[in-house]
């Protein structure tokens, strides 16, 4: 009887010890599985953070070169921020597997290369524009000198020649754009320098816009698409004809050209002529 009573006292304690031992074993197994996961997530987080930081640093170093490049950089920074939020969400949910990690790294690399290529293209285009503008400036100086030598004081000359792409919505409102595929109109604006020698009255001017592939951009309402080129001394294609009322004083003038063909990215040349001479010349770029 004594042995039976002792056995009944010991039995519950043995059961509790056994359960406690099993729980400890289970916890050890779970902890063993958990530590590698935490280590992998920590390593993955560091790797992805470094990739994002590298991409952001490489793109941001081109800031301040031009407005167009800054716009590209802002767009790239927004996409990098979205990618950073996606990575943080996956890491918090511990849903980032090895293949998902590889995918994100490849996407970050592709994003970086895409925007670096765009920036490089804009840098090349900018350099070309600067070289061409320097050449045009030199040519204009030579033309001014020739005018003085030849006494061509009666010629009209333009200044501040600027061309801007315009996107037109359904309500007819216009918005500036540098994207060729979104451009519905080209706004050509310039000043005419005062010339007291030139007679006042109605003057016909001819606008010629040459695209990067060498074709002439023509207004859809253009009736006569050629004019007598005062330099080539033969008929040449033009973009639009306009009439101005010159009153022997400085005047500003803008003309809208609605292209009859699709515009392409690249460097464009715009020239303004009268029936007697070239009034001015400039360039503009479209992306």
GICORVEN-V36216 format. One record per residue. N is the residue number from 1. RES is the residue in one small letter. PSI is psi in radians with two decimals (* if undefined). BURIAL is I if it has 24 or more other ideal C-beta (glycine too) atoms within 12 Angstrom, else O. D_FIRST is the distance of its C-alpha to the first C-alpha in Angstrom with 2 decimals. Layout:
BEGIN
n res psi burial d_first
N RES PSI BURIAL D_FIRST
N RES PSI BURIAL D_FIRST
END
This chain:
BEGIN
n res psi burial d_first
1 x -0.69 O 0.00
2 x -0.70 O 3.81
3 x -0.70 O 5.40
4 x -0.70 O 5.05
5 x -0.73 O 6.20
6 x -0.69 O 8.60
7 x -0.74 O 9.81
8 x -0.53 O 10.67
9 x -0.63 O 12.60
10 x -0.59 O 14.41
11 x -0.85 O 15.53
12 x -0.67 O 18.17
13 x -0.73 O 19.62
14 x -0.72 O 20.12
15 x -0.76 O 21.90
16 x -0.76 O 24.13
17 x -0.71 O 25.07
18 x -0.79 O 25.92
19 x -0.76 O 28.10
20 x -0.71 O 29.78
21 x -0.77 O 30.60
22 x -0.73 O 32.12
23 x -0.76 O 34.18
24 x -0.70 O 35.52
25 x -0.79 O 36.52
26 x -0.78 O 38.32
27 x -0.71 O 40.10
28 x -0.74 O 41.24
29 x -0.79 O 42.68
30 x -0.73 O 44.45
31 x -0.66 O 45.86
32 x -0.64 O 47.09
33 x -0.55 O 48.92
34 x -0.68 O 50.24
35 x -0.77 O 51.85
36 x -0.65 O 54.32
37 x -0.81 O 55.31
38 x -0.70 O 56.07
39 x -0.76 O 57.98
40 x -0.79 O 60.00
41 x -0.69 I 60.82
42 x -0.77 O 61.93
43 x -0.77 O 64.12
44 x -0.77 I 65.54
45 x -0.76 I 66.32
46 x -0.75 O 68.17
47 x -0.81 O 70.11
48 x -0.67 I 71.23
49 x -0.73 O 72.12
50 x -0.66 O 74.31
51 x -0.79 I 76.01
52 x -0.76 I 76.79
53 x -0.75 O 78.05
54 x -0.80 O 80.28
55 x -0.77 I 81.74
56 x -0.73 I 82.43
57 x -0.73 O 84.05
58 x -0.64 I 86.28
59 x -0.70 I 87.57
60 x -0.35 I 87.97
61 x -0.15 O 90.25
62 x 0.10 I 93.07
63 x 2.53 O 93.07
64 x -0.08 O 96.41
65 x -0.81 O 98.68
66 x 2.86 O 99.75
67 x -0.73 O 98.77
68 x -0.77 I 98.08
69 x -0.67 I 95.72
70 x -0.64 O 93.92
71 x -0.73 O 93.39
72 x -0.73 I 91.84
73 x -0.73 I 89.57
74 x -0.72 O 88.40
75 x -0.72 O 87.53
76 x -0.73 I 85.63
77 x -0.66 I 83.67
78 x -0.76 O 82.59
79 x -0.64 I 81.33
80 x -0.69 I 79.46
81 x -0.73 O 77.81
82 x -0.72 O 76.70
83 x -0.64 I 75.27
84 x -0.70 I 73.43
85 x -0.69 O 71.84
86 x -0.74 I 70.78
87 x -0.75 I 69.11
88 x -0.70 O 67.30
89 x -0.76 O 66.01
90 x -0.65 O 64.65
91 x -0.69 I 63.05
92 x -0.66 O 61.34
93 x 0.01 O 59.94
94 x 0.68 O 59.00
95 x 0.20 O 60.96
96 x 1.77 I 63.27
97 x 3.02 O 62.85
98 x -0.77 O 64.80
99 x -0.58 O 67.45
100 x -0.68 O 67.84
101 x -0.79 I 68.32
102 x -0.72 O 71.04
103 x -0.79 O 72.72
104 x -0.72 I 72.91
105 x -0.76 I 74.31
106 x -0.68 O 76.95
107 x -0.71 I 77.83
108 x -0.77 I 78.30
109 x -0.77 O 80.53
110 x -0.71 O 82.54
111 x -0.77 I 82.96
112 x -0.83 I 84.18
113 x -0.66 O 86.62
114 x -0.85 O 87.94
115 x -0.57 I 88.89
116 x -0.62 I 90.17
117 x -0.74 O 92.43
118 x -0.76 I 93.71
119 x -0.73 I 94.39
120 x -0.72 O 96.16
121 x -0.72 O 98.38
122 x -0.64 I 99.30
123 x -0.74 O 100.12
124 x -0.79 O 102.40
125 x -0.69 I 104.03
126 x -0.72 I 104.50
127 x -0.73 O 106.13
128 x -0.73 O 108.44
129 x -0.73 I 109.37
130 x -0.74 O 110.16
131 x -0.80 O 112.35
132 x -0.71 I 114.15
133 x -0.65 O 114.61
134 x -0.70 O 116.05
135 x -0.75 O 118.42
136 x -0.69 I 119.39
137 x -0.74 O 120.01
138 x -0.72 O 122.25
139 x -0.71 O 124.06
140 x -0.68 I 124.60
141 x -0.71 O 126.05
142 x -0.71 O 128.37
143 x -0.70 O 129.36
144 x -0.75 O 130.14
145 x -0.71 O 132.31
146 x -0.68 O 134.14
147 x -0.75 I 134.72
148 x -0.73 O 136.36
149 x -0.68 O 138.48
150 x -0.10 O 139.55
151 x 0.58 O 140.05
152 x 1.04 O 137.67
153 x -0.21 O 137.25
154 x -0.15 O 137.24
155 x 2.47 I 133.89
156 x 2.57 I 130.87
157 x 2.46 I 127.68
158 x 2.80 I 124.06
159 x 2.76 I 121.42
160 x 0.82 O 117.63
161 x 2.04 I 117.20
162 x 2.38 I 113.57
163 x 2.35 I 111.90
164 x 2.38 I 108.59
165 x 2.50 I 106.56
166 x 2.33 I 105.87
167 x 2.24 O 103.28
168 x 2.18 O 104.55
169 x -3.10 O 102.14
170 x -0.42 O 102.87
171 x 0.02 O 104.34
172 x 0.05 O 106.75
173 x 2.48 O 105.06
174 x 2.46 O 105.32
175 x 2.35 O 102.71
176 x 2.48 O 103.30
177 x 2.58 I 101.56
178 x 0.07 I 101.83
179 x 2.17 O 100.23
180 x -0.75 I 102.81
181 x -0.30 O 100.95
182 x -0.02 O 100.65
183 x 2.13 I 104.25
184 x -0.50 I 106.47
185 x 2.73 I 109.41
186 x 2.18 I 110.90
187 x 1.99 I 112.35
188 x 1.96 I 115.27
189 x 2.50 I 116.46
190 x 2.86 I 119.14
191 x 2.57 O 121.80
192 x 2.13 I 125.52
193 x 2.41 I 127.25
194 x 2.41 O 130.43
195 x 1.84 I 133.67
196 x -0.36 O 136.86
197 x -0.62 O 139.01
198 x 2.38 I 137.30
199 x 2.52 O 138.79
200 x 2.88 O 136.60
201 x -2.95 O 135.68
202 x 2.25 O 133.46
203 x 2.38 I 132.07
204 x 2.26 I 130.27
205 x 2.63 I 127.30
206 x 2.21 I 125.39
207 x 2.26 I 121.70
208 x 2.04 I 120.36
209 x 2.08 I 116.60
210 x 2.21 I 115.73
211 x 2.95 I 112.17
212 x -0.47 I 110.31
213 x 0.12 O 111.42
214 x -0.09 O 115.09
215 x 2.72 O 115.60
216 x 2.19 I 117.20
217 x 2.17 I 115.04
218 x 2.40 I 117.14
219 x 2.48 I 116.88
220 x -0.37 O 116.33
221 x 0.17 O 119.38
222 x 2.23 I 121.63
223 x -0.99 O 124.92
224 x 1.95 O 126.96
225 x 0.24 O 124.60
226 x 2.74 O 127.17
227 x 2.88 I 129.42
228 x 1.94 O 132.11
229 x 2.09 O 130.32
230 x -0.33 I 132.47
231 x -0.74 O 131.32
232 x -0.32 O 131.12
233 x 0.74 O 134.29
234 x 2.94 O 132.92
235 x 2.44 O 130.74
236 x 2.74 O 127.02
237 x 2.65 I 123.92
238 x 2.94 I 122.60
239 x -0.72 I 119.61
240 x 2.64 I 121.37
241 x 2.37 I 124.71
242 x 2.79 I 125.01
243 x 2.28 O 127.87
244 x 2.65 I 127.95
245 x 1.69 O 130.44
246 x 2.27 I 131.45
247 x 0.61 O 133.15
248 x 0.57 O 133.78
249 x 2.84 O 130.63
250 x 2.35 O 127.05
251 x 2.55 I 125.07
252 x 2.46 O 121.50
253 x 2.45 I 120.91
254 x 2.45 I 117.89
255 x 2.41 I 117.89
256 x 2.25 I 115.06
257 x 2.12 I 114.81
258 x 1.82 I 112.72
259 x 2.42 I 112.14
260 x 0.01 O 113.01
261 x 2.86 O 110.61
262 x 2.41 O 107.05
263 x 2.67 I 106.77
264 x 2.70 O 105.01
265 x 2.62 I 103.31
266 x -2.91 I 105.51
267 x 2.22 I 108.59
268 x 2.66 I 111.45
269 x 2.32 I 115.04
270 x 2.35 I 117.04
271 x 2.51 I 120.83
272 x 2.25 I 123.26
273 x 2.67 I 126.91
274 x -3.08 I 130.11
275 x -0.23 O 133.04
276 x -0.53 I 134.43
277 x 2.99 I 131.55
278 x 2.19 I 127.83
279 x -0.57 I 126.57
280 x 2.98 I 123.19
281 x 2.52 I 120.22
282 x -3.11 I 116.47
283 x 2.81 I 113.10
284 x 2.74 I 109.72
285 x 2.62 I 106.41
286 x 2.52 I 104.04
287 x * I 100.49
END
